[in-house]
Amino acid sequence: MRRPEVAVKPRARPPTRLDAGSRAIPDCSTAFVSVAGWLGDASRGAALEKYAESLLSTNAGVLRALNVDAEPTRRGGLAGLTVRTSTRVGAIPLRSPATGRTDFGLVVSPRFSWLSIGEALGVAGFRVTPELLPLPTLPQSEKSIPPWVLASVVLARVEALLQSLTRRFVVTRAVLPAPRGQVDVGRWATDGLARCRPLAVPCAYPDLRDDERLRAAIHWVVRRQMEGLRGAAASGGMGALRPLLDRCERILAAVGGSLQLRPVSSDRDRWAREPLRSQVFRDGLEAVGWTADETGLAGVVETTGLSWRLDMERFFEAWVESLADGVSQRIGAVLRAGRTEATRVPLHWEPRGGGGMKSLLPDLVLARSDRTIVIDAKYKPHGEALGAQGRAGLREDEREVHRDDVLQALAYSSLFATERVTAVLAYPCRSERWASLSERGRTHARATVATAAGRRVDLVVCALPLGASAEKGRTALMEAIG
């Protein structure tokens, strides 16, 4: 179950400068950005605070797309913006209140390395991919986002496009041994009869075929994406690349026999104009266009980039689900996931509609006849501090958030009647940090509650090594569950 976001004051981090038009800030953090340093010449001739206020009001809608909160402030005599990011990462354009153009951009980057994120997405089988936003492109930004991030979107779209293609009637012209369709009698008389070839009949007939030019374009797109992924393999991250390369191979097998053909603008225009096309078709055609135009996600290319976002809470839940799937097989349990609504438990209020929440939705439940394990995945920044120093390592606001997490986990434990129930709060941790915690035996902590009904409820708080191998992640979760 997703709880409403609790206001947290994350640890302040300095923004990363990308170029004159964009700034990068880690997720779940607070950063101060100088107005003059970011907006440059655009802010001259106006009160800096007023310009900052205008920038925020002009872009209020796009800032909400990334759950970014900002307010004009002063620090050290400098006018600027205090920017607070959430658990969403991505890139959005910001329109200048002076020119009306998208002269600026904001990139919210994951606080974990992209290599770790990629390894985890690979383990999770890319259940979650970035979402492209219907916004203008961003100004120039750094090459920080690896190519597989966009490739995961492109391949998913073109694979769905290929599956949605329907065969169509195409007028085919061929010389056949018997008449079919419309016969070119004049040509048959001069070329067939005159040369003593009466069974060479030139015909024109409707034939049910695939759109070969579109299949050839898909073939070209997949080959281009595969080249980029193989080039990225030199810098590591095969955990992310292997599932995508396997997807490339599956698509290539499906278009076997089709030529490679770079889509030209006339073909793309024709495909776009065809009536009764589904959203899947339009999305796939858009992905074909990105590859043909060599457009990347903002943060990838040196020119402009697409606007996008990725919900890190959903990503982390999907990764933990993949680990729990392996654990369930080891302990002989059945895994149910909140992602598929399989864990939802309705709440019945009297009078009807008198309460606020309608149901409880645990992220993951592993069920056996004698034991139930309920897992709540929390993509929050204080997991590492909990492992290193316990409650003493948290600020007061973080303690309140963690207290809410504990109460939520205990509420989930009350839903199940097995003799033993284990409620697990799982937080992400850097692999190197997790190794340090493991040496000191602090990767997880356990509390046991004996209920009045004689049941045993275990509450476990654990850190999981984000970006580690699937086997290491499953082992870490197994050790925490006990």
C-alpha positions as a printed NumPy array, in Angstrom:
array([[  0.   ,   0.   ,   0.   ],
       [  1.282,   3.441,  -0.843],
       [  1.061,   5.946,   1.961],
       [  0.768,   9.679,   1.293],
       [  4.218,  11.225,   1.122],
       [  5.361,  12.586,   4.469],
       [  7.224,  15.855,   4.388],
       [ 10.87 ,  15.02 ,   4.964],
       [ 13.764,  17.41 ,   5.053],
       [ 16.443,  15.483,   3.153],
       [ 20.112,  16.089,   3.721],
       [ 21.246,  19.071,   1.683],
       [ 23.356,  18.296,  -1.377],
       [ 24.913,  20.688,  -3.861],
       [ 23.468,  20.626,  -7.365],
       [ 25.609,  19.395, -10.223],
       [ 26.263,  21.867, -12.998],
       [ 25.619,  20.423, -16.44 ],
       [ 25.831,  23.516, -18.617],
       [ 24.401,  27.003, -18.805],
       [ 20.853,  25.709, -19.282],
       [ 20.448,  22.674, -17.026],
       [ 21.047,  21.57 , -13.458],
       [ 21.184,  18.067, -11.973],
       [ 20.085,  17.318,  -8.405],
       [ 20.009,  13.859,  -6.729],
       [ 16.68 ,  12.37 ,  -5.746],
       [ 15.45 ,  12.63 ,  -2.14 ],
       [ 17.635,  15.66 ,  -1.476],
       [ 17.544,  19.405,  -0.944],
       [ 19.825,  21.718,  -2.909],
       [ 20.35 ,  25.461,  -3.154],
       [ 20.772,  26.8  ,  -6.689],
       [ 21.969,  30.347,  -7.303],
       [ 19.598,  32.17 ,  -9.665],
       [ 22.395,  34.165, -11.312],
       [ 24.582,  31.058, -11.607],
       [ 21.845,  28.991, -13.239],
       [ 19.8  ,  31.443, -15.252],
       [ 22.731,  33.636, -16.252],
       [ 22.025,  36.595, -18.532],
       [ 18.31 ,  35.843, -18.576],
       [ 17.952,  37.171, -15.028],
       [ 19.775,  40.449, -15.528],
       [ 17.827,  43.66 , -15.378],
       [ 15.246,  42.214, -12.995],
       [ 15.135,  41.581,  -9.281],
       [ 16.551,  38.088,  -8.911],
       [ 13.937,  36.996,  -6.369],
       [ 11.115,  38.161,  -8.633],
       [ 12.651,  36.353, -11.576],
       [ 12.94 ,  33.16 ,  -9.53 ],
       [  9.286,  33.451,  -8.483],
       [  8.25 ,  33.933, -12.106],
       [ 10.274,  30.901, -13.167],
       [  8.53 ,  28.72 , -10.588],
       [  5.021,  29.966, -11.365],
       [  5.594,  29.558, -15.12 ],
       [  6.747,  25.949, -14.665],
       [  4.562,  24.797, -11.769],
       [  2.939,  22.065, -13.846],
       [  6.13 ,  20.458, -15.171],
       [  7.747,  20.583, -11.727],
       [  4.83 ,  18.537, -10.409],
       [  5.625,  15.901, -13.048],
       [  8.765,  15.056, -11.035],
       [  7.258,  15.871,  -7.617],
       [  9.79 ,  18.675,  -7.263],
       [  9.145,  21.422,  -4.73 ],
       [ 11.056,  24.714,  -4.938],
       [ 10.928,  28.128,  -3.353],
       [ 12.927,  31.363,  -3.721],
       [ 15.465,  31.838,  -0.899],
       [ 18.685,  33.65 ,  -0.093],
       [ 21.875,  32.03 ,   1.126],
       [ 25.109,  33.846,   1.861],
       [ 23.688,  36.987,   0.306],
       [ 22.893,  35.176,  -2.957],
       [ 19.391,  34.95 ,  -4.403],
       [ 18.469,  31.436,  -5.395],
       [ 16.094,  28.521,  -5.254],
       [ 15.852,  25.829,  -2.622],
       [ 14.917,  22.723,  -4.589],
       [ 13.595,  19.582,  -2.879],
       [ 13.406,  16.394,  -4.932],
       [ 11.359,  13.255,  -4.276],
       [ 11.709,   9.607,  -5.299],
       [ 11.148,  10.401,  -8.975],
       [ 14.104,  10.839, -11.291],
       [ 14.025,  12.259, -14.795],
       [ 14.473,  15.39 , -16.852],
       [ 12.072,  18.238, -17.56 ],
       [ 12.357,  21.476, -19.553],
       [ 11.758,  24.812, -17.84 ],
       [ 10.284,  27.706, -19.788],
       [ 11.927,  31.097, -19.355],
       [  9.444,  33.729, -18.128],
       [ 11.461,  36.311, -20.105],
       [ 11.621,  34.618, -23.533],
       [  8.836,  32.011, -23.334],
       [ 11.277,  29.393, -24.655],
       [ 12.499,  26.248, -22.907],
       [ 15.923,  27.727, -22.215],
       [ 16.496,  25.768, -19.001],
       [ 16.214,  22.197, -17.78 ],
       [ 16.166,  20.266, -14.524],
       [ 17.586,  16.742, -14.249],
       [ 16.801,  14.705, -11.123],
       [ 19.346,  11.888, -11.027],
       [ 19.265,   8.736,  -8.869],
       [ 21.36 ,   8.944,  -5.712],
       [ 22.601,   5.455,  -6.548],
       [ 24.887,   5.077,  -9.564],
       [ 23.314,   4.33 , -12.929],
       [ 25.398,   1.148, -12.988],
       [ 23.677,  -0.041,  -9.801],
       [ 20.262,   0.965, -11.144],
       [ 20.959,  -0.876, -14.386],
       [ 22.056,  -4.05 , -12.639],
       [ 18.901,  -3.973, -10.507],
       [ 16.644,  -3.331, -13.518],
       [ 18.299,  -6.26 , -15.264],
       [ 17.605,  -8.53 , -12.289],
       [ 13.993,  -7.31 , -12.271],
       [ 13.647,  -8.076, -15.982],
       [ 12.828,  -4.444, -16.789],
       [  9.391,  -4.633, -15.193],
       [  9.697,  -0.848, -14.835],
       [ 11.03 ,   1.446, -17.569],
       [ 11.284,   5.231, -17.919],
       [  8.156,   7.1  , -18.946],
       [  8.47 ,   9.615, -21.785],
       [  6.704,  12.903, -21.1  ],
       [  4.76 ,  14.936, -23.707],
       [  6.965,  17.985, -23.111],
       [  9.436,  19.949, -25.258],
       [ 13.048,  18.796, -25.437],
       [ 15.625,  20.057, -22.968],
       [ 18.644,  22.226, -23.719],
       [ 22.108,  20.702, -23.818],
       [ 23.013,  18.488, -20.885],
       [ 25.759,  16.115, -19.824],
       [ 26.353,  12.554, -21.011],
       [ 25.482,  10.995, -17.665],
       [ 22.591,   8.697, -18.507],
       [ 23.621,   5.392, -20.151],
       [ 22.133,   4.4  , -23.518],
       [ 20.307,   1.366, -22.142],
       [ 17.864,   3.678, -20.332],
       [ 16.366,   4.857, -23.624],
       [ 16.936,   1.463, -25.266],
       [ 14.65 ,  -0.146, -22.688],
       [ 11.85 ,   2.203, -23.775],
       [ 12.509,   1.876, -27.522],
       [ 12.705,  -1.922, -27.497],
       [  9.534,  -2.293, -25.448],
       [  7.673,  -0.033, -27.869],
       [  8.904,  -1.584, -31.113],
       [  8.274,  -5.092, -29.77 ],
       [  4.682,  -4.118, -28.974],
       [  4.444,  -2.437, -32.387],
       [  5.578,  -5.608, -34.144],
       [  3.045,  -7.7  , -32.23 ],
       [  0.264,  -5.273, -33.144],
       [  0.933,  -5.268, -36.886],
       [ -1.876,  -6.691, -38.967],
       [ -1.482,  -8.09 , -42.44 ],
       [ -2.939,  -6.   , -45.235],
       [ -3.938,  -6.477, -48.86 ],
       [ -1.294,  -5.233, -51.278],
       [ -1.646,  -5.215, -55.065],
       [  0.972,  -7.691, -56.263],
       [  2.124,  -8.024, -59.86 ],
       [  3.603, -11.354, -60.956],
       [  3.817, -13.779, -63.873],
       [  1.867, -16.906, -62.931],
       [  1.136, -20.236, -64.678],
       [ -2.631, -19.58 , -64.377],
       [ -4.797, -16.439, -64.395],
       [ -5.303, -14.707, -61.023],
       [ -6.954, -11.387, -60.389],
       [ -6.593,  -8.977, -63.296],
       [ -4.74 , -10.339, -66.348],
       [ -2.709,  -8.042, -68.556],
       [ -4.035,  -9.526, -71.786],
       [ -1.928,  -7.334, -74.1  ],
       [  1.315,  -8.279, -72.397],
       [  0.294, -11.946, -72.303],
       [ -0.399, -11.893, -76.062],
       [  2.904, -10.219, -76.969],
       [  5.21 , -11.783, -74.385],
       [  3.479, -15.093, -73.732],
       [  1.726, -16.363, -76.824],
       [  4.154, -14.735, -79.258],
       [  7.051, -16.545, -77.545],
       [  5.193, -19.832, -77.181],
       [  4.792, -19.385, -73.423],
       [  1.041, -19.588, -72.915],
       [  1.434, -20.486, -69.223],
       [  3.314, -17.258, -68.425],
       [  0.319, -15.092, -67.46 ],
       [  1.044, -11.538, -66.19 ],
       [ -1.401, -10.843, -63.351],
       [ -2.184,  -8.14 , -60.818],
       [ -3.994,  -9.393, -57.709],
       [ -4.559,  -8.434, -54.052],
       [ -2.297, -10.382, -51.71 ],
       [ -2.47 , -10.427, -47.903],
       [  0.984,  -9.397, -46.696],
       [  2.829,  -7.724, -43.868],
       [  3.974,  -4.147, -44.293],
       [  7.494,  -5.124, -45.328],
       [  8.861,  -1.572, -45.255],
       [  7.712,  -1.163, -41.647],
       [  9.135,  -4.549, -40.667],
       [ 12.384,  -3.549, -42.356],
       [ 12.383,  -0.289, -40.376],
       [ 11.881,  -2.228, -37.128],
       [ 14.755,  -4.5  , -38.137],
       [ 16.987,  -1.447, -38.674],
       [ 15.954,   0.14 , -35.366],
       [ 16.701,  -3.006, -33.368],
       [ 20.083,  -3.423, -35.043],
       [ 20.954,   0.184, -34.172],
       [ 19.903,  -0.293, -30.559],
       [ 21.901,  -3.509, -30.353],
       [ 25.01 ,  -1.736, -31.624],
       [ 24.628,   0.922, -28.944],
       [ 24.129,  -1.655, -26.192],
       [ 27.171,  -3.65 , -27.243],
       [ 29.214,  -0.459, -27.296],
       [ 28.047,   0.326, -23.755],
       [ 29.117,  -3.138, -22.6  ],
       [ 32.714,  -1.927, -22.63 ],
       [ 31.965,   0.225, -19.568],
       [ 30.306,  -2.607, -17.626],
       [ 26.743,  -3.059, -16.48 ],
       [ 26.041,  -6.35 , -18.241],
       [ 23.324,  -7.025, -15.671],
       [ 21.298,  -4.322, -17.394],
       [ 22.467,  -5.076, -20.928],
       [ 21.94 ,  -8.839, -21.037],
       [ 18.101,  -8.766, -20.796],
       [ 17.964,  -5.995, -23.406],
       [ 20.296,  -7.834, -25.78 ],
       [ 18.131, -10.939, -25.335],
       [ 15.065,  -8.839, -26.206],
       [ 16.865,  -7.605, -29.34 ],
       [ 17.496, -11.212, -30.38 ],
       [ 13.812, -12.11 , -29.9  ],
       [ 12.65 ,  -9.183, -32.03 ],
       [ 15.201,  -9.958, -34.747],
       [ 13.97 , -13.547, -34.837],
       [ 10.411, -12.251, -35.275],
       [ 11.401, -10.069, -38.257],
       [ 13.578, -12.769, -39.78 ],
       [ 13.609, -12.543, -43.563],
       [ 13.003,  -8.786, -43.627],
       [ 15.685,  -6.45 , -44.908],
       [ 17.17 ,  -3.627, -42.853],
       [ 15.869,  -0.268, -44.051],
       [ 16.362,   3.083, -42.372],
       [ 12.911,   4.715, -42.282],
       [ 12.685,   7.777, -44.493],
       [ 10.414,  10.717, -43.7  ],
       [  7.939,   9.865, -46.485],
       [  7.373,   6.367, -45.055],
       [  7.02 ,   7.713, -41.524],
       [  4.495,  10.302, -42.688],
       [  2.518,   7.642, -44.552],
       [  2.423,   5.318, -41.533],
       [  1.349,   8.195, -39.269],
       [ -1.52 ,   9.168, -41.612],
       [ -3.041,   5.714, -41.818],
       [ -6.434,   5.625, -40.069],
       [ -7.554,   3.438, -37.187],
       [ -4.104,   3.02 , -35.715],
       [ -3.865,   2.138, -32.014],
       [ -1.89 ,   3.968, -29.342],
       [  0.56 ,   1.053, -29.321],
       [  1.194,   1.66 , -33.031],
       [  1.679,   5.399, -32.531],
       [  4.038,   4.847, -29.589],
       [  6.078,   2.341, -31.564],
       [  6.262,   4.651, -34.561],
       [  7.468,   7.429, -32.252],
       [ 10.271,   5.171, -30.994],
       [ 11.252,   4.397, -34.598],
       [ 11.485,   8.141, -35.178],
       [ 13.711,   8.682, -32.136],
       [ 16.196,   6.145, -33.438],
       [ 16.109,   7.481, -36.994],
       [ 16.606,  11.061, -35.758],
       [ 19.24 ,   9.963, -33.204],
       [ 17.298,  11.589, -30.377],
       [ 18.239,  10.579, -26.831],
       [ 16.983,  11.115, -23.338],
       [ 17.97 ,  14.4  , -21.768],
       [ 21.321,  13.804, -20.117],
       [ 22.506,  11.444, -22.878],
       [ 23.289,  13.585, -25.865],
       [ 25.148,  16.833, -26.371],
       [ 22.341,  18.603, -28.191],
       [ 18.785,  18.204, -26.935],
       [ 17.027,  15.386, -25.172],
       [ 13.586,  13.946, -24.527],
       [ 11.74 ,  14.691, -21.303],
       [ 11.293,  11.619, -19.12 ],
       [ 10.773,  10.305, -15.601],
       [ 11.228,   7.092, -13.67 ],
       [  9.428,   6.294, -10.425],
       [ 12.16 ,   4.926,  -8.176],
       [  9.63 ,   3.595,  -5.652],
       [  8.082,   1.367,  -8.328],
       [ 11.555,   0.422,  -9.572],
       [ 12.697,  -0.619,  -6.086],
       [  9.511,  -2.588,  -5.459],
       [ 10.   ,  -4.447,  -8.763],
       [ 13.597,  -5.288,  -7.856],
       [ 12.652,  -6.58 ,  -4.395],
       [  9.836,  -8.577,  -6.027],
       [ 12.362, -10.32 ,  -8.276],
       [ 14.473, -11.196,  -5.217],
       [ 11.41 , -12.43 ,  -3.312],
       [ 10.472, -14.614,  -6.278],
       [ 13.754, -16.497,  -5.885],
       [ 13.327, -16.703,  -2.12 ],
       [  9.792, -18.099,  -2.441],
       [ 11.105, -21.003,  -4.52 ],
       [ 13.745, -21.781,  -1.92 ],
       [ 11.369, -21.881,   1.044],
       [  8.36 , -23.397,  -0.732],
       [  6.124, -20.347,  -0.465],
       [  3.657, -18.777,  -2.872],
       [  4.499, -15.2  ,  -3.861],
       [  1.758, -12.6  ,  -4.321],
       [  2.547,  -9.055,  -5.432],
       [  0.748,  -5.797,  -4.824],
       [  1.799,  -4.776,  -8.335],
       [ -0.813,  -7.206,  -9.659],
       [ -3.395,  -6.344,  -6.938],
       [ -3.023,  -9.867,  -5.517],
       [ -2.383,  -8.637,  -1.956],
       [ -5.141,  -6.039,  -1.592],
       [ -7.312,  -6.389,   1.503],
       [-10.467,  -4.205,   1.585],
       [-11.498,  -2.251,   4.672],
       [-15.213,  -2.296,   5.525],
       [-16.277,   0.847,   7.36 ],
       [-19.413,   1.454,   9.397],
       [-21.064,   3.736,   8.477],
       [-20.155,   3.015,   4.904],
       [-17.572,   5.423,   3.533],
       [-16.878,   6.832,   6.994],
       [-13.141,   6.079,   6.944],
       [-10.411,   7.463,   4.757],
       [ -8.624,   4.372,   3.393],
       [-10.536,   1.777,   1.412],
       [ -7.972,  -1.026,   1.558],
       [ -4.494,  -2.177,   2.576],
       [ -2.044,  -3.181,  -0.146],
       [  1.193,  -4.857,   0.988],
       [  3.937,  -4.832,  -1.618],
       [  4.749,  -8.557,  -1.383],
       [  3.406, -11.569,   0.502],
       [  5.108, -14.985,   0.701],
       [  2.573, -17.496,   2.001],
       [  3.007, -20.975,   3.447],
       [  0.627, -23.025,   5.559],
       [  2.651, -22.355,   8.721],
       [  4.157, -18.936,   7.997],
       [  3.468, -15.667,   6.22 ],
       [  6.14 , -13.172,   5.203],
       [  4.96 ,  -9.707,   4.22 ],
       [  7.527,  -7.371,   2.655],
       [  7.242,  -3.601,   2.337],
       [  9.885,  -2.108,   0.015],
       [ 10.86 ,   1.458,   0.959],
       [ 12.993,   3.527,  -1.418],
       [ 14.072,   5.983,   1.266],
       [ 17.435,   7.623,   1.931],
       [ 17.814,   6.688,   5.582],
       [ 18.186,   2.92 ,   5.178],
       [ 21.992,   3.052,   5.31 ],
       [ 21.981,   5.263,   8.405],
       [ 19.681,   2.807,  10.17 ],
       [ 22.069,  -0.044,   9.484],
       [ 25.16 ,   1.856,  10.569],
       [ 23.915,   3.58 ,  13.726],
       [ 20.337,   2.481,  14.271],
       [ 17.758,   5.02 ,  15.371],
       [ 20.515,   7.31 ,  16.685],
       [ 21.723,   7.824,  13.104],
       [ 18.444,   9.424,  12.011],
       [ 17.335,  13.015,  12.251],
       [ 14.112,  13.717,  14.085],
       [ 12.071,  14.021,  10.881],
       [ 13.547,  10.754,   9.584],
       [ 12.633,   9.051,  12.839],
       [  9.02 ,  10.072,  12.353],
       [  9.002,   8.677,   8.82 ],
       [ 10.603,   5.424,  10.02 ],
       [  8.065,   5.19 ,  12.844],
       [  5.253,   5.396,  10.266],
       [  6.961,   2.64 ,   8.254],
       [  7.106,   0.378,  11.313],
       [  3.453,   0.968,  12.161],
       [  2.487,   0.218,   8.563],
       [  4.438,  -3.068,   8.619],
       [  2.805,  -4.098,  11.901],
       [ -0.619,  -3.278,  10.427],
       [  0.15 ,  -5.608,   7.534],
       [  1.186,  -8.375,   9.958],
       [ -2.285,  -8.295,  11.531],
       [ -3.888,  -9.339,   8.239],
       [ -2.659, -12.941,   8.416],
       [ -3.639, -15.761,  10.752],
       [ -0.714, -18.18 ,  10.356],
       [  1.157, -19.288,  13.482],
       [  4.164, -17.186,  12.523],
       [  4.2  , -13.875,  10.666],
       [  7.287, -11.937,   9.593],
       [  6.928,  -8.29 ,   8.544],
       [  9.957,  -7.008,   6.614],
       [ 10.869,  -3.377,   5.935],
       [ 13.388,  -3.399,   3.086],
       [ 15.535,  -0.35 ,   2.302],
       [ 18.087,   0.076,  -0.515],
       [ 21.8  ,   0.25 ,   0.262],
       [ 24.939,   0.792,  -1.824],
       [ 26.73 ,  -2.492,  -2.422],
       [ 29.991,  -1.298,  -0.893],
       [ 28.132,   0.099,   2.11 ],
       [ 26.227,  -3.162,   2.508],
       [ 29.52 ,  -5.099,   2.518],
       [ 30.756,  -2.889,   5.375],
       [ 27.518,  -3.443,   7.314],
       [ 27.741,  -7.177,   6.658],
       [ 31.198,  -7.367,   8.223],
       [ 29.74 ,  -5.88 ,  11.412],
       [ 26.576,  -7.974,  11.33 ],
       [ 24.335,  -4.913,  10.875],
       [ 22.574,  -5.593,   7.566],
       [ 19.315,  -6.285,   9.399],
       [ 17.692,  -5.969,  12.824],
       [ 14.875,  -8.045,  14.295],
       [ 12.226,  -7.518,  16.95 ],
       [  9.81 , -10.226,  18.128],
       [  6.284,  -9.575,  19.341],
       [  4.28 , -12.268,  21.135],
       [  0.6  , -11.538,  20.527],
       [ -2.252, -12.233,  22.932],
       [ -3.487, -14.949,  20.595],
       [ -0.218, -16.828,  21.007],
       [  1.071, -16.007,  17.548],
       [  4.648, -14.911,  16.9  ],
       [  5.2  , -11.747,  14.885],
       [  8.733, -10.856,  13.802],
       [  9.508,  -7.333,  12.625],
       [ 12.631,  -7.1  ,  10.476],
       [ 14.328,  -3.948,   9.195],
       [ 16.912,  -4.767,   6.539],
       [ 19.21 ,  -3.114,   4.009],
       [ 19.492,  -4.767,   0.589],
       [ 22.546,  -4.277,  -1.677],
       [ 21.164,  -2.4  ,  -4.684],
       [ 23.137,  -3.276,  -7.806],
       [ 24.511,  -6.535,  -6.44 ],
       [ 24.055,  -9.794,  -8.314],
       [ 20.696, -11.496,  -8.157],
       [ 22.142, -14.315,  -6.063],
       [ 23.694, -11.912,  -3.55 ],
       [ 20.442,  -9.947,  -3.283],
       [ 18.379, -13.096,  -2.732],
       [ 20.834, -14.328,  -0.107],
       [ 20.668, -10.987,   1.72 ],
       [ 16.868, -11.16 ,   1.781],
       [ 16.929, -14.802,   2.932],
       [ 19.249, -13.939,   5.819],
       [ 16.998, -11.065,   6.863],
       [ 13.841, -13.186,   6.769],
       [ 15.483, -15.931,   8.818]])
